[in-house]
Amino acid sequence: MARLFDITTTSDTASTAPAGTVRLVFTVTNTTQRPLRGSLRAKALDSGQAGWLKIEGEAERDFPPGGAHQVEVNAKVPAGTAASKFRVRLDTLSVANPDDDFTEGPAVSVT
């Protein structure tokens, strides 16, 4: 089955700022010739970091045929957290059929 969305990012690595913040930018493109409503989900691939992630703007967006949205995911690592790496990806699900029509984005490793 063809994917409904294509998800890309400019880098597969990122570093937190001294304040413990990091901004990740993804591009989500509707690969079909029909309009779609997509639900965006920032996913922590390592345990414990899900609460650190926030999608800027609306988590559900309308995608025209072939249309794209730039999606910013921000992470805020709590003060006092030991230095380590964690991985984040952006997934997009079709609102009409989320169980079958979804795309997992590329993982970004954050230091």
Summary of the structure (lengths in Angstrom):
residues: 111
radius of gyration: 14.5
end to end distance: 34.7
largest distance: 47.9
contacts: 314
relative contact order: 0.33
helix: 3%
strand: 51%
